[in-house]
Amino acid sequence: MSVPQTHTGRVAVVTGAGRGIGQAIAVELAARGATVVAVDLAAPNETVAMIEEKGRSVVGLTADVSSPEQTAAVGKEVAERFGRADILVNNAGIFPFRDIEELDYKTWRRVLAVNLDSQFLMVKAVLPTMKQGGWGRIVNLTSNSIVTNAPGLSHYMASKMGNIGFSRGLANDLASFGITVNAVGPTLTITPGVINGHPQEALVAAAQAQAIKRNGLPEDLTGTIAFLTSDDAAFVTGQTIMADGGYAR
Ligand SMILES: NC(=O)c1ccc[n+]([C@@H]2O[C@H](COP(=O)([O-])OP(=O)(O)OC[C@H]3O[C@@H](n4cnc5c(N)ncnc54)[C@H](O)[C@@H]3O)[C@@H](O)[C@H]2O)c1
C-alpha cells in the first residue's frame, strides 16, 4: 500500500530520532514527503540511512535538547538550511526508575531538563521561522504513565504532566499564527530504552491492562502523529491523545 503524501514540502524536526519511537516518527514523516531533521545526542546515522535508503530527504543533527545553546544552534541550522521549520515533534525523553527514597536531586533535575525543559527550548529554537510560515504543527510526547499508576517514576510523571500543561498553554499562545500544539502519550512500548530498563513482567502487565492486549511498538504512534502534524488536524489543538492500546480508559 502506498503511503499518503500528506507531508510533502514540510520541514519536520524530530528530537530523540536516533532510535525507538523518535526513529519511527522520523521515518514515517519522511515517507509521507517531509524533509526530516533528525536530532539526537549522538549522530542519528541509522535513522538517516533508513530514510535515505527510501530516497527521502533527511538531515541528522547532534544536540543535547536540554541545552539552551545546543537547541538554539539546531534552530539556527534549520533556518539556514531550509528557511523554516513547519513541524516539531518533541520526542526525546529519559525514564530512569527511582523510588522517592533513592531519587536524588541531580536525577530529578536531569529528568525535568531532558523531558520538559527540552520541549520549551526546542519550541523557542524553531518558533521564529515557524511563525513566519503562518503554519505549524507541534507535538509533545507525554506518557500514559501519568494515569496508569507506574511505580518509581514520580520524577518522570511530573515531567510528563508538565508536557501536557505546556502543550495546552502553548496552544493558546500560538493559535493565531496557524500553529497547533498537541500531546501524544504512548503506553509501555518496546524500544531500546524500555528493553534496557524494564523487567519482562512490566511488559506483560501493561499488555494485560490494555484493551488491546499486546505491547506497543514504535509504529503504533506514527499514525496519530502523522495526523496531528497534517493539514487534516488544523482544528485540533491543546489536546492529549493516549495512543496506548486503550490502557488509560
Ligand atoms: N517506550 C515507552 O514505553 C514509552 C512510554 C511512554 C512514553 N514514552 C516517551 O516516548 C519518548 C521516546 O521514548 P523511547 O522509548 O523511544 O526512548 P529510547 O530511550 O528508546 O530513545 C530515546 C532517544 O532520545 C535520545 N535522547 C535522550 N536524551 C536526549 C537528549 N538530552 N538530547 C537529545 N536526544 C536525547 C536518545 O539518545 C534516544 O535516541 C520519550 O519522551 C518517552 O518518555 C515512551
The ligand as a Gaussian input file, in Angstrom:
#p B3LYP/6-31G(d) Opt

LIG

0 1
 N        8.835000       3.455000      25.288000
 C        7.859000       3.640000      26.155000
 O        7.374000       2.684000      26.814000
 C        7.282000       4.996000      26.365000
 C        6.064000       5.101000      27.049000
 C        5.516000       6.362000      27.249000
 C        6.183000       7.478000      26.787000
 N        7.378000       7.352000      26.127000
 C        8.044000       8.552000      25.671000
 O        8.398000       8.426000      24.309000
 C        9.626000       9.117000      24.058000
 C       10.633000       8.196000      23.377000
 O       10.838000       7.067000      24.190000
 P       11.630000       5.777000      23.657000
 O       11.103000       4.621000      24.401000
 O       11.657000       5.749000      22.184000
 O       13.091000       6.082000      24.228000
 P       14.534000       5.491000      23.787000
 O       15.381000       5.565000      25.009000
 O       14.414000       4.178000      23.117000
 O       15.018000       6.585000      22.723000
 C       15.129000       7.911000      23.123000
 C       16.045000       8.670000      22.196000
 O       16.149000      10.009000      22.743000
 C       17.527000      10.370000      22.754000
 N       17.803000      11.325000      23.827000
 C       17.780000      11.097000      25.164000
 N       18.169000      12.199000      25.812000
 C       18.423000      13.137000      24.871000
 C       18.881000      14.475000      24.920000
 N       19.181000      15.055000      26.092000
 N       19.059000      15.150000      23.766000
 C       18.789000      14.546000      22.578000
 N       18.359000      13.288000      22.462000
 C       18.188000      12.592000      23.600000
 C       18.274000       9.062000      22.984000
 O       19.632000       9.177000      22.573000
 C       17.454000       8.087000      22.156000
 O       17.906000       8.026000      20.814000
 C       10.082000       9.668000      25.406000
 O        9.652000      11.013000      25.551000
 C        9.350000       8.791000      26.406000
 O        9.141000       9.419000      27.649000
 C        7.932000       6.132000      25.911000

